[in-house]
Amino acid sequence: MSWIHAVRAAAASLVLLVGACAQQATETRSGESVGPNAQTEQLTIETSRGPVRLNVEIADDEAERNHGLMYRQSLPDDRGMLFHFQAPERASFWMRNTPLSLDIIFIGVDGRILNIADHTTPFSDDAVPATGVTRGVLEIRAGRAEALGIQPGDRVRHRIFPS
């Protein structure tokens, strides 16, 4: 094999490797897409300014909840991730491997917002706790909760919360 052919073969291998890594970064273990092309559901928050509608990815098993928004480089204004706990718990989150600052919204079993941790610190291992027992936690881009008028006590409407 000539030197040119060896370089071309190495370059082709590198392209395949990078493509495989990119594919892995956008798929879960089950092959479902995550990120910009992930399936979303609509969630509505009833605020004093009126309803806020967001398209959310659902993290409803342990693997999805553990991965969350790690490694994400961006998150559109109308998007978020809703962590669904089948059994209510006192949730606590961290920002490990998460380059985005987020607003973390803790939602009680009745669908009301308990507390909001705004502008969380990227890559931090510090605990970000709920003030009570949660059924779900919503993560959105930092500053969006304030910009949208989302506050503790607001009601979240989604299939995982009672009507």
C-alpha positions in Angstrom: 0.0 0.0 0.0 1.4 3.4 -0.9 1.7 6.2 1.6 -1.1 8.1 -0.1 -3.4 5.1 0.2 -2.4 4.6 3.8 -3.2 8.3 4.7 -6.5 8.0 2.8 -7.4 4.8 4.7 -6.5 6.4 8.0 -8.6 9.5 7.2 -11.6 7.3 6.2 -11.3 5.4 9.5 -11.1 8.6 11.4 -14.3 9.9 9.7 -16.1 6.6 10.6 -14.9 6.8 14.2 -16.1 10.4 14.6 -19.4 9.5 13.0 -19.9 6.6 15.4 -19.1 8.8 18.4 -21.6 11.4 17.2 -24.2 8.7 16.8 -23.6 7.4 20.3 -23.9 10.9 21.7 -27.4 11.2 20.2 -28.8 7.8 21.1 -29.6 6.2 24.4 -28.8 2.6 25.1 -32.1 1.6 23.7 -31.5 3.4 20.5 -33.9 6.3 21.2 -32.7 9.7 20.1 -31.8 12.4 22.6 -31.0 16.0 22.0 -32.5 18.2 19.3 -34.1 15.2 17.5 -35.5 13.5 20.5 -39.2 12.8 20.9 -40.9 15.4 23.1 -44.2 15.8 24.9 -45.9 19.1 25.6 -46.0 20.4 29.2 -47.9 23.5 30.3 -47.2 25.6 33.4 -50.0 27.9 34.6 -48.2 31.1 35.7 -49.6 34.5 36.8 -48.8 35.8 33.3 -50.7 33.0 31.6 -49.8 29.5 30.3 -46.3 28.6 29.4 -45.9 25.7 27.0 -42.7 23.7 26.7 -41.7 20.7 24.7 -40.0 18.2 27.0 -38.0 15.1 26.7 -39.0 12.5 29.3 -36.5 10.8 31.6 -38.6 8.1 33.2 -36.2 5.3 34.0 -33.0 5.3 36.1 -30.6 5.3 33.2 -32.3 8.3 31.5 -32.5 10.2 34.8 -28.9 9.5 35.6 -27.8 10.9 32.2 -30.2 13.8 32.0 -28.8 16.8 30.1 -25.2 15.8 30.6 -22.9 16.8 27.7 -25.5 19.0 26.1 -24.0 22.1 24.5 -27.3 23.9 23.9 -31.0 23.8 24.8 -33.6 25.8 22.8 -35.9 28.3 24.6 -39.0 26.1 24.3 -37.3 22.8 25.3 -36.5 21.0 28.5 -36.3 17.7 30.2 -38.9 16.3 32.6 -37.6 13.7 35.1 -40.5 11.5 36.1 -40.2 9.6 39.5 -42.7 6.8 39.6 -42.5 6.8 43.4 -42.5 10.2 45.0 -39.1 11.1 46.5 -37.1 14.0 47.9 -35.0 14.6 44.8 -31.6 16.2 44.7 -29.7 16.9 41.5 -26.1 17.9 40.5 -24.6 19.3 37.4 -21.8 16.8 36.8 -20.8 16.7 33.2 -23.4 19.3 32.3 -21.8 22.3 30.5 -25.1 24.3 30.4 -26.3 26.4 33.3 -29.9 25.3 34.0 -33.0 26.3 36.0 -34.0 23.2 37.9 -37.7 23.2 38.8 -38.9 20.8 41.5 -42.5 19.7 41.2 -44.6 18.2 44.0 -46.8 15.2 43.7 -49.8 17.5 43.2 -48.2 19.1 40.2 -47.3 22.4 42.0 -43.8 23.8 41.8 -42.1 23.5 45.1 -38.9 25.4 44.4 -36.6 26.6 41.6 -32.8 26.4 41.6 -32.0 29.1 39.0 -28.7 29.5 37.1 -27.1 26.3 38.4 -23.3 26.0 38.2 -22.1 24.0 35.2 -20.1 20.9 36.1 -20.7 21.2 39.8 -21.1 18.2 42.1 -22.9 20.3 44.7 -26.3 19.0 45.7 -29.3 20.9 44.4 -32.2 19.7 46.6 -36.0 19.9 46.4 -37.7 21.5 49.4 -40.2 18.7 49.6 -41.3 15.4 48.0 -41.3 15.4 44.2 -43.1 13.5 41.5 -41.1 15.3 38.8 -38.2 17.7 38.1 -38.1 20.0 35.1 -34.8 21.3 33.7 -34.7 24.3 31.3 -32.0 26.7 30.2 -30.8 29.0 32.9 -32.8 32.2 33.2 -35.9 30.9 31.4 -38.0 30.4 34.6 -37.6 34.0 35.5 -38.1 35.2 31.9 -41.3 33.1 31.6 -42.7 34.2 35.0 -42.5 30.6 36.5 -42.6 30.7 40.3 -43.1 28.3 43.2 -46.8 27.4 43.6 -47.5 27.5 39.8 -49.3 24.4 38.5 -47.6 22.1 36.0 -50.0 20.2 33.6 -48.6 17.0 32.2 -49.8 13.4 32.1 -47.6 12.5 35.1 -49.4 14.9 37.5 -53.0 14.6 38.7 -55.5 17.0 37.1 
